[in-house]
């Protein structure tokens, strides 16, 4: 396989892993929300693995491709957010924070399972084993990055809903209403470079997380 073919193959595998990891992340939000009294995600047909229900042109395709092309140290993406109606939740802000936490925890769980399987693969020159190792390693890394990224306390990321529990209700509402500004800030931070940048910080946390998993 030539270099261009290898790059394209890696990009396709990265996008596929990202999309399905983000879909499982969103489905987890929907399931936990339903357990707490909000069936909105199920009613809208979002508790499914069908990518057509979840793919967002910007977060699922454009952002990861842009990061790949720019040579960013971290590659992240996302799926279309699962709808959650906080007025249906039994304990409002607390339940919303738990619903938000479910997504990143799902990505951490996927990374742990993949890392355990990874340790079972012996060192070998077998192309199938080598390919399996590389794909599993990508699953671990991309899911850890999704978890780390989504826990950043900038609206509308999951971490902001968890952080808002620490604020008085009025201040929390004002803070959570800054989603548009937050998205712009996130894009700017992701495009910046250097060890003190958001990408550099996420890469450091990724390395630390991989060491915790024994990789």
N, C-alpha and C positions, 0 to 999 in steps of 0.2 A: 504493500500500500504506500503510495507517495505521501509526501508531507501534507499537501493540501487535503488529500482524502482523510488522513489521520485527524487533522484539525476539524474537518467537517463532522466526522464520526463522533469525536469527543464532544463537539458542540451539541449535536443531536441527542447524545446520551445524557448530557448535562440537562438539557431542556426537558427531556422526558422524565428524568428523576425529579427535577424541580417541580414540574407540573403535578405529578402524582403525589409528591410529598406535601405540596401546598393544598391539594384537594383533600387529603386525609386530615390535614390541619384544620381546614374549614368544616369538614364533616364532624370533627370532634367538637367544634364550637356548637354546631347544630344539635348534636345528640345531648350534650350537657345542658344546653338551653331548654331542650324538651323535658329533661329530667326535672328542671326547676320551674316548669310550668308554661314554657313558650314553644308552641308547635309550629311557629312561622316557617322555619327551614323545611320541615317535612311537608307542610301545606304547599310550599312553593317548589317542591320537587328537588330540593338541594341536598338531600341526604342520599346521594348516589355517587358512584365512581365515574359516571359518564362525564368525560372532560368537557363536552359541549355545554354542560350546565355550569361549569366553573371557570373556564378559561377567560382571562381578562387580557385584551390585546396589549395593554401597556405593561402590567405587572408580570404576566405569564410569559410574554414573548419579547417585547421591546426592551425592557429593563435588563433582563439577563443577557440578551444579545449585545446590548450596548456595553455592559460591564465586561463581557468576554472580549469584544473587539478592542476596548480601551486598555486591556491588560490589567484590569483591576485585580488586587490580591484576593478579593472575595467576590463570589458570584451568588446573588440572591434573586429571588423573584416571589411571586405570590399568585393566588387565585382570587377570583371575584369574591368579596366578603359574603359570608352566609348572613342572611337577614336575621337580626335578633330584635325583638320588641321588648325593651326593658320594663314596660308597663305590665307585661304578662308574667314577669319573674316574681317569685314569691317574696324575695328579700332584695329587691331593687339593686342598689349599687354593689352590695356584697356578692349577690349571685352573678351580676354582670362581670365582676372581676374574676370569679371562678370560671365562668364561661370563657373569658378571654385567656385565662391561664391554660385551659384545656388544649388549645392549639399548640403552643410551644412545648407542652409536656408530651403531646403526641409525637412531635418531631424528635424529642429527646429519647422517647421509647423506641422509635424506629432506629435511631442511631445506635442505641444499646444493643438491640437485637442483631443489627447488621454487624456490629463489632464482635459480638459473640460468634457469629457464623464465620467471620473473617479469621478468627483465631484457629478455626478448624481446618483451614486451607493450608496444606503443606507447601513448603518451598519446592518449586518444580519448574522445569522448562516447558511443561505442557501448556500449549497456547490457551486451552479452555480454562485451566486453573488460573493462569495469569490474568486472563480477561475477567474471570469471575472475581478475582482479588481486586482488580482495579475498579470494577463497577461497585463492589461492596464498599470499597474505601471512599468512592465518590458519594455513595448513599449516606455514609456516616458523616462526611464533611458537610455536604449540602444540608442535611437535616439539622446538624448542630448550628450551622450558619443561620438557617431559618429560625431556629429557636432563639438564638442570640439576637438576631435582627428584630424579631417581633417583640422581644422583651424591652427594647429601648423605650423609655418613657416619653415619647413624642407622639402626640395625636396624629393620625388615627390608629397607630400601632397598638397591639395588645397591652404592651407595658404601660401605656398611658392610662388605660382603664383600671389597671391594678394600682398604679401610683395615685390615681384620683381618690382612692379610698382614704388616703392620708390627709386630704384637703377638706375644708368645710364645704357643704353642699353647693352653695352659690359659687364659690371659687372653683370647685370641681366642674360645674356646668360651664363656666366661662373658659376654663382650661380645655375641656373636651370639645368646645365649639371651634377650636383653632385648627381643625383638621386640614383645611386647604393650605394654610401657612405651614403646617407641620410637614405636609407632603413636599412642598417646595424645599424646605429646610433639609429634609431627608435626602432628596436628590442632590442638592448642593454638597452635603456632607459626604455622600457616596462618591461623588466625582472628584473630591479633593484627594490629595496624595500625601504621603509621608507617614512616619510611624505614629504621629499624634493625631492622624485623621481618623474618621469613623471606620474606614476600611482597615487601617492599621490596627486599631483597637479590637475590631472584630476578629482579625487574623490572630492577634495575640490570645484572645479568649478561646478561639478555635484550637490553637496549639495546646493551651492549658487543658481544655476539655478532652482532647485526644489523649493526653498523658494520663488523665484520670481514668480513661477507658483502657489504658494499657497498650495504646497503639504507638 
